[in-house]
Amino acid sequence: MAPRIRTDVQVMFFDTDCGGVVSNIAYLRFIEIARTNLAEQLGLALVEMAQKQTYPVVVRTEIDYRRAARLGDRLVIEAWLDRVERARFWCAFRMTRPHDNVLIAECRQMLALIEMSTGKLLRLPEHWKTFDKGESSEHHDHEAQTERIPGGECVQ
């Protein structure tokens, strides 16, 4: 079974605009924290990556903002390895506000493992194939259950 992690974050002043609403870039920082924790579970420890100069590089990000997070909110980001190919992989993320069980955002990222000194694309670790669920994902399944109403608001 693929590793699945949960990361808790709290929205700080620097995450928000003057209205106390989380800015788009802060959501990506929250995702980055969760992805780094997931990488550890997958065997990509930060110190080891730095020593080998081999890093997972984000190739694509898809994010659906469902509701606004605000200053002081405590959020939970769930992350999992969603799909594995020969030289790239997808991680999926689900961000919620647990106190009222509101879905804040969903995200998928495609990454590739790169040897930084040469720019060489590397094959993924062999044992990751056991994690592959094929064309997934909970993100896409949830998308089908979400209806857009006029004005852009999402209804679940």
C-alpha positions as CSV (number, residue, x, y, z in Angstrom):
1,M,0.0,0.0,0.0
2,A,1.3,3.5,-0.9
3,P,2.3,5.7,2.0
4,R,-0.2,8.3,3.0
5,I,0.7,11.1,5.3
6,R,-1.1,13.9,7.2
7,T,0.5,17.3,7.9
8,D,-1.0,19.9,10.1
9,V,-0.4,23.6,9.5
10,Q,-1.7,26.8,10.9
11,V,-2.4,29.9,8.8
12,M,-0.1,32.7,9.8
13,F,-0.2,36.4,9.1
14,F,2.4,36.0,6.3
15,D,0.1,33.5,4.6
16,T,-2.7,36.0,4.1
17,D,-3.7,39.1,2.3
18,C,-4.9,42.3,4.0
19,G,-8.4,40.7,4.4
20,G,-7.0,37.8,6.4
21,V,-7.7,35.3,3.5
22,V,-4.9,32.9,2.5
23,S,-3.1,33.9,-0.7
24,N,-2.7,31.4,-3.5
25,I,1.0,31.0,-3.1
26,A,0.6,30.0,0.6
27,Y,-1.5,27.0,-0.4
28,L,1.4,25.8,-2.6
29,R,3.8,26.3,0.4
30,F,1.5,24.1,2.5
31,I,1.5,21.5,-0.3
32,E,5.3,21.7,-0.4
33,I,5.5,20.9,3.3
34,A,3.3,17.9,2.9
35,R,5.1,16.7,-0.2
36,T,8.5,16.9,1.6
37,N,7.0,14.7,4.5
38,L,5.7,12.3,1.9
39,A,9.1,12.1,0.2
40,E,10.6,11.0,3.5
41,Q,8.1,8.1,3.7
42,L,9.0,7.2,0.1
43,G,12.7,6.9,1.0
44,L,13.8,10.4,-0.3
45,A,15.3,11.9,2.9
46,L,16.2,15.5,2.6
47,V,19.8,15.1,3.7
48,E,20.4,12.1,1.4
49,M,18.9,14.0,-1.6
50,A,21.2,17.0,-0.9
51,Q,24.2,14.7,-0.6
52,K,23.4,12.9,-3.9
53,Q,22.1,16.1,-5.6
54,T,19.1,14.1,-6.7
55,Y,15.7,15.8,-6.3
56,P,12.1,15.3,-7.2
57,V,11.3,18.3,-9.5
58,V,7.7,19.6,-9.9
59,V,6.8,19.4,-13.6
60,R,3.0,20.2,-13.3
61,T,0.6,21.4,-10.6
62,E,-3.2,21.2,-10.8
63,I,-5.0,22.8,-7.9
64,D,-8.7,23.3,-7.2
65,Y,-9.5,25.9,-4.6
66,R,-12.8,24.9,-3.0
67,R,-13.2,27.3,0.0
68,A,-11.0,30.1,1.5
69,A,-8.8,29.4,4.4
70,R,-8.4,32.4,6.8
71,L,-5.9,33.7,9.4
72,G,-5.6,31.4,12.3
73,D,-7.2,28.4,10.7
74,R,-5.6,25.0,11.4
75,L,-5.5,22.9,8.3
76,V,-4.8,19.2,7.6
77,I,-3.1,18.2,4.3
78,E,-3.3,14.6,3.4
79,A,-0.8,13.5,0.8
80,W,-0.2,10.2,-1.1
81,L,1.6,8.8,-4.1
82,D,-1.1,8.7,-6.6
83,R,0.5,7.3,-9.8
84,V,3.9,5.9,-10.8
85,E,5.3,5.8,-14.3
86,R,8.8,4.9,-15.4
87,A,10.4,8.3,-14.9
88,R,7.6,10.5,-13.4
89,F,5.1,10.3,-10.7
90,W,2.0,12.0,-9.4
91,C,1.4,13.0,-5.8
92,A,-2.1,14.0,-4.7
93,F,-3.2,16.3,-1.8
94,R,-6.4,17.1,0.0
95,M,-6.5,20.1,2.3
96,T,-9.3,20.3,4.9
97,R,-10.2,22.5,7.9
98,P,-11.0,19.8,10.5
99,H,-13.0,22.0,13.0
100,D,-15.9,22.2,10.5
101,N,-14.8,19.5,8.1
102,V,-14.6,21.8,5.1
103,L,-12.6,20.9,2.0
104,I,-10.3,23.8,1.3
105,A,-8.3,22.6,-1.8
106,E,-7.3,19.5,-3.8
107,C,-4.1,19.3,-5.7
108,R,-2.1,16.9,-7.9
109,Q,1.5,17.4,-8.9
110,M,3.5,15.6,-11.5
111,L,7.2,15.2,-10.6
112,A,10.3,13.7,-12.1
113,L,13.5,12.6,-10.3
114,I,16.4,14.7,-11.6
115,E,20.2,14.4,-11.0
116,M,20.9,18.1,-10.6
117,S,24.6,18.1,-11.5
118,T,23.9,16.7,-15.0
119,G,20.2,17.5,-15.4
120,K,19.6,13.8,-16.1
121,L,16.2,12.4,-15.7
122,L,16.3,9.3,-13.5
123,R,14.2,6.2,-13.3
124,L,12.1,6.0,-10.2
125,P,13.0,3.5,-7.4
126,E,11.9,0.0,-8.4
127,H,9.9,-0.5,-5.2
128,W,7.6,2.4,-6.1
129,K,5.9,0.2,-8.7
130,T,4.2,-1.6,-5.8
131,F,2.5,1.7,-4.9
132,D,1.0,2.3,-8.3
133,K,-2.7,2.5,-8.5
134,G,-2.8,3.2,-12.2
135,E,-4.9,6.0,-13.5
136,S,-6.4,7.3,-10.3
137,S,-7.3,9.4,-8.3
138,E,-9.4,10.4,-5.4
139,H,-8.9,13.9,-6.8
140,H,-10.6,13.0,-10.0
141,D,-13.3,11.0,-8.2
142,H,-14.1,13.9,-6.0
143,E,-14.2,16.2,-9.0
144,A,-17.0,14.2,-10.4
145,Q,-19.0,14.7,-7.2
146,T,-18.4,18.5,-7.2
147,E,-20.9,20.7,-9.0
148,R,-20.1,24.3,-10.0
149,I,-22.8,26.8,-9.6
150,P,-23.0,30.3,-11.1
151,G,-20.5,32.6,-9.6
152,G,-17.8,29.9,-9.5
153,E,-18.7,28.5,-6.0
154,C,-18.4,24.7,-5.6
155,V,-21.2,22.6,-4.1
156,Q,-20.5,19.2,-2.8
